[in-house]
Structures are given as structure tokens and as C-alpha cells.
Amino acid sequence: QALAKVRADKQRESSDGFDGTWVAHPDLVPVAKEVFDDVLGDRPNQVGRQRGDVEVAAGDLLAVAGTLGEVTEQGLRNNVNVGIQYISSWLRGTGAAAIFNLMEDAATAEISRSQVWQWVHNGVALDDGRTVTRDLVQQTIREELDTIREQVGDEIFAKSRPDEARTLFEQVALADDFAEFLTLPAYDHLD
């Protein structure tokens, strides 16, 4: 079942135009390679697969209000939970973490905290009408820390450096200025 999920994910990525991918374990390389080899054939990349109907300027990349889709409370909770759990794992010396049955790395946590930062700084509204504010994010952080404690148990939670993970997540998700990368301030907390 896990291999089928990996294969399906790599088929989606390759059909979306990606030239390569990453895997969580070396044993998955043959699966990913087979899928990408089937799509790429003898070509080194898919750069020729451009969409003529899409034109993107630099300013478009920052126009959060113009993006499609809805921001939900569950999306906010997921971003907070993943961000905190990854930072906790990173502080304990692990660069990849199993979160919600997926192997997540710094890139996922970076996306999570970046979305939260963007939502707060652009006053984005959730699908229920509430605005994503610092207060809402801090409330969500408290609630998600309780959820994480329930999921992993008190003993593991206590060892996971939750206070440091929370502080670092708040620092990179709620600061006035956008931090260059979430792990940079975390280096000061390594043993």
C-alpha cells in the first residue's frame, strides 16, 4: 500500500511537469526512477512543456489575495501542528519527521510557517469569516500543543522540547519581518 501511494504521488508529479523528485528512503529510488523514466524517456527534462495560457510576473507571486481556494481552520491547524512537530524533531537532531503518516522535512515546515506568516500579514479570512490574526494563531498553537501531547503521550512530549519548538514557530511565523529560513534562529537552540 505504501509503495502504491509513493508510485501514485510520483506519477502525479511527473505528469505535472516535474523533472525529478525526492524520496524519504533510498529503497524508494527505483520506484520514483521508473515513473520518471517512463515520462521523460530520453529527454533530460520537461522544460518544453510550457503552458501558453499562463503568464506569471514577480508581483503575482506575492499577491496572496488573488490566489484560488479557501483558507480553513483545519489548514491553519495543520500548518501549526506540522511546523511545531518538525521544529521539535529538528531540535532533537532529526532532519525528517514522521508527521500524520508522512515523512516531512524542512521544506514542508517552511511552507507551513510561510503560509501562516502570509495569512497573518495579509489579513486573510478563513472560510468561516474569521481573520487570521496573531491572537488566532497563538490560540491555535496552544490547542495544537495539547493535541500533540495527546497524540504522543506525556513522556515523549516532555522530551520533545515543546516550549522551544513553540517559541521558534512563533518567531518565524509571527515576526514583523519574514525570516529567511525557519532553521536559522533554531541553530542557537541546538545542544
ChimeraX commands (.cxc) that place a marker at each C-alpha (Angstrom):
marker #1 position 0.00,0.00,0.00 radius 0.5
marker #1 position 2.81,2.44,0.85 radius 0.5
marker #1 position 4.62,1.69,-2.42 radius 0.5
marker #1 position 1.39,2.23,-4.37 radius 0.5
marker #1 position 0.95,5.60,-2.67 radius 0.5
marker #1 position 4.54,6.60,-3.50 radius 0.5
marker #1 position 4.08,5.47,-7.11 radius 0.5
marker #1 position 0.83,7.45,-7.46 radius 0.5
marker #1 position 2.48,10.53,-5.97 radius 0.5
marker #1 position 5.44,10.29,-8.36 radius 0.5
marker #1 position 3.10,9.75,-11.32 radius 0.5
marker #1 position 1.25,12.94,-10.38 radius 0.5
marker #1 position 4.50,14.87,-10.04 radius 0.5
marker #1 position 5.91,13.65,-13.35 radius 0.5
marker #1 position 2.65,14.30,-15.21 radius 0.5
marker #1 position 2.56,17.81,-13.69 radius 0.5
marker #1 position 5.84,18.55,-15.47 radius 0.5
marker #1 position 8.42,17.99,-12.75 radius 0.5
marker #1 position 11.77,16.65,-13.92 radius 0.5
marker #1 position 12.67,14.85,-10.71 radius 0.5
marker #1 position 11.62,14.23,-7.15 radius 0.5
marker #1 position 12.79,13.27,-3.68 radius 0.5
marker #1 position 12.03,10.18,-1.67 radius 0.5
marker #1 position 12.03,9.55,2.06 radius 0.5
marker #1 position 14.14,6.40,1.85 radius 0.5
marker #1 position 16.76,5.04,-0.59 radius 0.5
marker #1 position 14.66,1.91,-1.19 radius 0.5
marker #1 position 12.07,4.14,-2.90 radius 0.5
marker #1 position 14.51,5.41,-5.54 radius 0.5
marker #1 position 13.76,2.57,-8.02 radius 0.5
marker #1 position 10.02,3.29,-7.84 radius 0.5
marker #1 position 10.50,7.01,-8.46 radius 0.5
marker #1 position 13.12,6.44,-11.16 radius 0.5
marker #1 position 10.87,4.04,-13.07 radius 0.5
marker #1 position 7.97,6.51,-13.07 radius 0.5
marker #1 position 10.11,9.47,-14.17 radius 0.5
marker #1 position 11.97,7.39,-16.79 radius 0.5
marker #1 position 8.61,6.43,-18.30 radius 0.5
marker #1 position 7.60,10.09,-18.62 radius 0.5
marker #1 position 10.96,11.59,-19.59 radius 0.5
marker #1 position 12.14,8.87,-21.94 radius 0.5
marker #1 position 15.44,10.11,-23.42 radius 0.5
marker #1 position 14.77,13.77,-22.53 radius 0.5
marker #1 position 16.71,15.32,-19.63 radius 0.5
marker #1 position 13.75,17.48,-18.59 radius 0.5
marker #1 position 10.26,18.68,-19.44 radius 0.5
marker #1 position 11.13,22.33,-19.94 radius 0.5
marker #1 position 9.48,22.14,-23.36 radius 0.5
marker #1 position 6.12,21.51,-21.69 radius 0.5
marker #1 position 5.19,25.15,-21.22 radius 0.5
marker #1 position 1.63,26.36,-20.83 radius 0.5
marker #1 position 0.94,29.22,-23.21 radius 0.5
marker #1 position -2.11,30.26,-21.19 radius 0.5
marker #1 position -0.02,31.05,-18.10 radius 0.5
marker #1 position 1.97,34.25,-17.65 radius 0.5
marker #1 position 3.39,34.98,-14.21 radius 0.5
marker #1 position 5.20,38.13,-13.12 radius 0.5
marker #1 position 7.18,38.53,-9.89 radius 0.5
marker #1 position 4.39,40.58,-8.30 radius 0.5
marker #1 position 1.91,37.78,-8.98 radius 0.5
marker #1 position 3.87,35.50,-6.68 radius 0.5
marker #1 position 3.19,37.83,-3.75 radius 0.5
marker #1 position -0.49,38.55,-4.49 radius 0.5
marker #1 position -1.92,36.35,-1.74 radius 0.5
marker #1 position -5.42,37.82,-2.05 radius 0.5
marker #1 position -5.61,36.70,-5.67 radius 0.5
marker #1 position -4.92,33.03,-5.00 radius 0.5
marker #1 position -7.58,30.43,-5.57 radius 0.5
marker #1 position -9.03,28.22,-2.88 radius 0.5
marker #1 position -10.09,28.78,0.67 radius 0.5
marker #1 position -8.09,29.06,3.85 radius 0.5
marker #1 position -9.65,26.86,6.51 radius 0.5
marker #1 position -9.25,26.44,10.24 radius 0.5
marker #1 position -8.10,22.87,9.56 radius 0.5
marker #1 position -5.44,24.21,7.18 radius 0.5
marker #1 position -4.24,26.64,9.85 radius 0.5
marker #1 position -4.19,23.85,12.44 radius 0.5
marker #1 position -2.28,21.55,10.10 radius 0.5
marker #1 position 0.33,24.23,9.37 radius 0.5
marker #1 position 0.82,24.97,13.07 radius 0.5
marker #1 position 0.97,21.29,14.04 radius 0.5
marker #1 position 3.39,20.31,11.28 radius 0.5
marker #1 position 5.58,23.35,11.91 radius 0.5
marker #1 position 5.88,22.70,15.63 radius 0.5
marker #1 position 6.41,18.95,15.27 radius 0.5
marker #1 position 9.09,19.42,12.62 radius 0.5
marker #1 position 10.94,22.08,14.63 radius 0.5
marker #1 position 10.77,19.78,17.65 radius 0.5
marker #1 position 12.24,16.93,15.62 radius 0.5
marker #1 position 14.92,19.18,14.14 radius 0.5
marker #1 position 15.96,20.42,17.59 radius 0.5
marker #1 position 16.48,16.79,18.59 radius 0.5
marker #1 position 18.77,16.18,15.61 radius 0.5
marker #1 position 16.39,14.60,13.11 radius 0.5
marker #1 position 16.09,16.20,9.68 radius 0.5
marker #1 position 12.99,14.28,8.63 radius 0.5
marker #1 position 9.98,13.54,10.80 radius 0.5
marker #1 position 7.00,11.21,10.51 radius 0.5
marker #1 position 4.01,13.53,10.87 radius 0.5
marker #1 position 0.46,12.38,10.06 radius 0.5
marker #1 position 1.89,9.23,8.44 radius 0.5
marker #1 position 4.07,11.22,6.03 radius 0.5
marker #1 position 7.81,11.84,6.09 radius 0.5
marker #1 position 8.19,15.60,6.33 radius 0.5
marker #1 position 11.33,17.68,6.05 radius 0.5
marker #1 position 12.34,21.30,6.49 radius 0.5
marker #1 position 10.69,22.27,3.19 radius 0.5
marker #1 position 7.27,21.21,4.46 radius 0.5
marker #1 position 7.74,23.07,7.73 radius 0.5
marker #1 position 8.99,26.08,5.77 radius 0.5
marker #1 position 5.80,26.08,3.68 radius 0.5
marker #1 position 3.69,25.71,6.83 radius 0.5
marker #1 position 5.20,28.65,8.67 radius 0.5
marker #1 position 5.36,30.77,5.49 radius 0.5
marker #1 position 1.65,30.31,4.86 radius 0.5
marker #1 position 0.83,31.28,8.43 radius 0.5
marker #1 position 3.07,34.36,8.16 radius 0.5
marker #1 position 1.46,35.36,4.83 radius 0.5
marker #1 position -2.07,34.85,6.17 radius 0.5
marker #1 position -1.41,37.00,9.25 radius 0.5
marker #1 position 0.37,39.77,7.37 radius 0.5
marker #1 position -2.23,39.93,4.62 radius 0.5
marker #1 position -5.27,39.72,6.91 radius 0.5
marker #1 position -6.54,36.61,5.14 radius 0.5
marker #1 position -10.00,35.41,6.16 radius 0.5
marker #1 position -10.80,31.81,6.96 radius 0.5
marker #1 position -13.72,30.20,5.17 radius 0.5
marker #1 position -15.82,30.81,8.31 radius 0.5
marker #1 position -15.19,34.59,8.13 radius 0.5
marker #1 position -12.62,34.92,10.93 radius 0.5
marker #1 position -9.44,36.77,10.07 radius 0.5
marker #1 position -6.12,35.03,10.65 radius 0.5
marker #1 position -4.52,37.20,13.35 radius 0.5
marker #1 position -1.61,36.79,15.73 radius 0.5
marker #1 position -4.10,36.07,18.52 radius 0.5
marker #1 position -5.86,33.36,16.50 radius 0.5
marker #1 position -2.53,31.76,15.61 radius 0.5
marker #1 position -1.33,31.84,19.23 radius 0.5
marker #1 position -4.61,30.26,20.37 radius 0.5
marker #1 position -4.21,27.60,17.68 radius 0.5
marker #1 position -0.63,26.96,18.79 radius 0.5
marker #1 position -1.79,26.34,22.38 radius 0.5
marker #1 position -4.53,23.99,21.19 radius 0.5
marker #1 position -2.26,22.10,18.80 radius 0.5
marker #1 position 0.37,21.63,21.51 radius 0.5
marker #1 position -2.36,19.96,23.58 radius 0.5
marker #1 position -3.27,17.80,20.57 radius 0.5
marker #1 position 0.37,16.78,20.07 radius 0.5
marker #1 position 0.67,15.90,23.77 radius 0.5
marker #1 position -2.45,13.69,23.48 radius 0.5
marker #1 position -1.07,12.01,20.35 radius 0.5
marker #1 position 2.41,11.19,21.65 radius 0.5
marker #1 position 1.85,10.93,25.41 radius 0.5
marker #1 position 3.26,12.99,28.27 radius 0.5
marker #1 position 6.67,11.30,28.44 radius 0.5
marker #1 position 7.56,11.72,24.77 radius 0.5
marker #1 position 6.02,15.20,24.71 radius 0.5
marker #1 position 8.22,16.33,27.61 radius 0.5
marker #1 position 11.33,15.15,25.73 radius 0.5
marker #1 position 10.29,16.88,22.50 radius 0.5
marker #1 position 11.29,20.37,23.66 radius 0.5
marker #1 position 7.78,21.77,23.17 radius 0.5
marker #1 position 8.47,25.19,24.68 radius 0.5
marker #1 position 11.43,25.79,22.40 radius 0.5
marker #1 position 9.55,24.47,19.37 radius 0.5
marker #1 position 6.60,26.75,20.17 radius 0.5
marker #1 position 8.82,29.79,20.69 radius 0.5
marker #1 position 10.70,29.18,17.45 radius 0.5
marker #1 position 7.50,28.60,15.47 radius 0.5
marker #1 position 6.04,31.85,16.84 radius 0.5
marker #1 position 9.28,33.63,15.99 radius 0.5
marker #1 position 9.30,32.55,12.34 radius 0.5
marker #1 position 5.53,32.61,11.75 radius 0.5
marker #1 position 4.54,35.78,13.61 radius 0.5
marker #1 position 7.54,38.13,13.40 radius 0.5
marker #1 position 7.06,41.50,11.74 radius 0.5
marker #1 position 9.77,40.65,9.23 radius 0.5
marker #1 position 9.81,37.41,7.29 radius 0.5
marker #1 position 12.69,35.24,8.50 radius 0.5
marker #1 position 14.91,33.99,5.69 radius 0.5
marker #1 position 14.57,30.35,6.75 radius 0.5
marker #1 position 12.96,28.71,9.76 radius 0.5
marker #1 position 16.02,26.78,10.94 radius 0.5
marker #1 position 18.33,29.82,11.10 radius 0.5
marker #1 position 17.14,31.05,14.52 radius 0.5
marker #1 position 16.90,27.43,15.69 radius 0.5
marker #1 position 20.68,26.91,15.49 radius 0.5
marker #1 position 21.04,28.85,18.73 radius 0.5
marker #1 position 18.95,26.16,20.47 radius 0.5
marker #1 position 20.96,23.13,19.41 radius 0.5
marker #1 position 22.82,21.24,22.13 radius 0.5
marker link #1:1,2 radius 0.2
marker link #1:2,3 radius 0.2
marker link #1:3,4 radius 0.2
marker link #1:4,5 radius 0.2
marker link #1:5,6 radius 0.2
marker link #1:6,7 radius 0.2
marker link #1:7,8 radius 0.2
marker link #1:8,9 radius 0.2
marker link #1:9,10 radius 0.2
marker link #1:10,11 radius 0.2
marker link #1:11,12 radius 0.2
marker link #1:12,13 radius 0.2
marker link #1:13,14 radius 0.2
marker link #1:14,15 radius 0.2
marker link #1:15,16 radius 0.2
marker link #1:16,17 radius 0.2
marker link #1:17,18 radius 0.2
marker link #1:18,19 radius 0.2
marker link #1:19,20 radius 0.2
marker link #1:20,21 radius 0.2
marker link #1:21,22 radius 0.2
marker link #1:22,23 radius 0.2
marker link #1:23,24 radius 0.2
marker link #1:24,25 radius 0.2
marker link #1:25,26 radius 0.2
marker link #1:26,27 radius 0.2
marker link #1:27,28 radius 0.2
marker link #1:28,29 radius 0.2
marker link #1:29,30 radius 0.2
marker link #1:30,31 radius 0.2
marker link #1:31,32 radius 0.2
marker link #1:32,33 radius 0.2
marker link #1:33,34 radius 0.2
marker link #1:34,35 radius 0.2
marker link #1:35,36 radius 0.2
marker link #1:36,37 radius 0.2
marker link #1:37,38 radius 0.2
marker link #1:38,39 radius 0.2
marker link #1:39,40 radius 0.2
marker link #1:40,41 radius 0.2
marker link #1:41,42 radius 0.2
marker link #1:42,43 radius 0.2
marker link #1:43,44 radius 0.2
marker link #1:44,45 radius 0.2
marker link #1:45,46 radius 0.2
marker link #1:46,47 radius 0.2
marker link #1:47,48 radius 0.2
marker link #1:48,49 radius 0.2
marker link #1:49,50 radius 0.2
marker link #1:50,51 radius 0.2
marker link #1:51,52 radius 0.2
marker link #1:52,53 radius 0.2
marker link #1:53,54 radius 0.2
marker link #1:54,55 radius 0.2
marker link #1:55,56 radius 0.2
marker link #1:56,57 radius 0.2
marker link #1:57,58 radius 0.2
marker link #1:58,59 radius 0.2
marker link #1:59,60 radius 0.2
marker link #1:60,61 radius 0.2
marker link #1:61,62 radius 0.2
marker link #1:62,63 radius 0.2
marker link #1:63,64 radius 0.2
marker link #1:64,65 radius 0.2
marker link #1:65,66 radius 0.2
marker link #1:66,67 radius 0.2
marker link #1:67,68 radius 0.2
marker link #1:68,69 radius 0.2
marker link #1:69,70 radius 0.2
marker link #1:70,71 radius 0.2
marker link #1:71,72 radius 0.2
marker link #1:72,73 radius 0.2
marker link #1:73,74 radius 0.2
marker link #1:74,75 radius 0.2
marker link #1:75,76 radius 0.2
marker link #1:76,77 radius 0.2
marker link #1:77,78 radius 0.2
marker link #1:78,79 radius 0.2
marker link #1:79,80 radius 0.2
marker link #1:80,81 radius 0.2
marker link #1:81,82 radius 0.2
marker link #1:82,83 radius 0.2
marker link #1:83,84 radius 0.2
marker link #1:84,85 radius 0.2
marker link #1:85,86 radius 0.2
marker link #1:86,87 radius 0.2
marker link #1:87,88 radius 0.2
marker link #1:88,89 radius 0.2
marker link #1:89,90 radius 0.2
marker link #1:90,91 radius 0.2
marker link #1:91,92 radius 0.2
marker link #1:92,93 radius 0.2
marker link #1:93,94 radius 0.2
marker link #1:94,95 radius 0.2
marker link #1:95,96 radius 0.2
marker link #1:96,97 radius 0.2
marker link #1:97,98 radius 0.2
marker link #1:98,99 radius 0.2
marker link #1:99,100 radius 0.2
marker link #1:100,101 radius 0.2
marker link #1:101,102 radius 0.2
marker link #1:102,103 radius 0.2
marker link #1:103,104 radius 0.2
marker link #1:104,105 radius 0.2
marker link #1:105,106 radius 0.2
marker link #1:106,107 radius 0.2
marker link #1:107,108 radius 0.2
marker link #1:108,109 radius 0.2
marker link #1:109,110 radius 0.2
marker link #1:110,111 radius 0.2
marker link #1:111,112 radius 0.2
marker link #1:112,113 radius 0.2
marker link #1:113,114 radius 0.2
marker link #1:114,115 radius 0.2
marker link #1:115,116 radius 0.2
marker link #1:116,117 radius 0.2
marker link #1:117,118 radius 0.2
marker link #1:118,119 radius 0.2
marker link #1:119,120 radius 0.2
marker link #1:120,121 radius 0.2
marker link #1:121,122 radius 0.2
marker link #1:122,123 radius 0.2
marker link #1:123,124 radius 0.2
marker link #1:124,125 radius 0.2
marker link #1:125,126 radius 0.2
marker link #1:126,127 radius 0.2
marker link #1:127,128 radius 0.2
marker link #1:128,129 radius 0.2
marker link #1:129,130 radius 0.2
marker link #1:130,131 radius 0.2
marker link #1:131,132 radius 0.2
marker link #1:132,133 radius 0.2
marker link #1:133,134 radius 0.2
marker link #1:134,135 radius 0.2
marker link #1:135,136 radius 0.2
marker link #1:136,137 radius 0.2
marker link #1:137,138 radius 0.2
marker link #1:138,139 radius 0.2
marker link #1:139,140 radius 0.2
marker link #1:140,141 radius 0.2
marker link #1:141,142 radius 0.2
marker link #1:142,143 radius 0.2
marker link #1:143,144 radius 0.2
marker link #1:144,145 radius 0.2
marker link #1:145,146 radius 0.2
marker link #1:146,147 radius 0.2
marker link #1:147,148 radius 0.2
marker link #1:148,149 radius 0.2
marker link #1:149,150 radius 0.2
marker link #1:150,151 radius 0.2
marker link #1:151,152 radius 0.2
marker link #1:152,153 radius 0.2
marker link #1:153,154 radius 0.2
marker link #1:154,155 radius 0.2
marker link #1:155,156 radius 0.2
marker link #1:156,157 radius 0.2
marker link #1:157,158 radius 0.2
marker link #1:158,159 radius 0.2
marker link #1:159,160 radius 0.2
marker link #1:160,161 radius 0.2
marker link #1:161,162 radius 0.2
marker link #1:162,163 radius 0.2
marker link #1:163,164 radius 0.2
marker link #1:164,165 radius 0.2
marker link #1:165,166 radius 0.2
marker link #1:166,167 radius 0.2
marker link #1:167,168 radius 0.2
marker link #1:168,169 radius 0.2
marker link #1:169,170 radius 0.2
marker link #1:170,171 radius 0.2
marker link #1:171,172 radius 0.2
marker link #1:172,173 radius 0.2
marker link #1:173,174 radius 0.2
marker link #1:174,175 radius 0.2
marker link #1:175,176 radius 0.2
marker link #1:176,177 radius 0.2
marker link #1:177,178 radius 0.2
marker link #1:178,179 radius 0.2
marker link #1:179,180 radius 0.2
marker link #1:180,181 radius 0.2
marker link #1:181,182 radius 0.2
marker link #1:182,183 radius 0.2
marker link #1:183,184 radius 0.2
marker link #1:184,185 radius 0.2
marker link #1:185,186 radius 0.2
marker link #1:186,187 radius 0.2
marker link #1:187,188 radius 0.2
marker link #1:188,189 radius 0.2
marker link #1:189,190 radius 0.2
marker link #1:190,191 radius 0.2
view
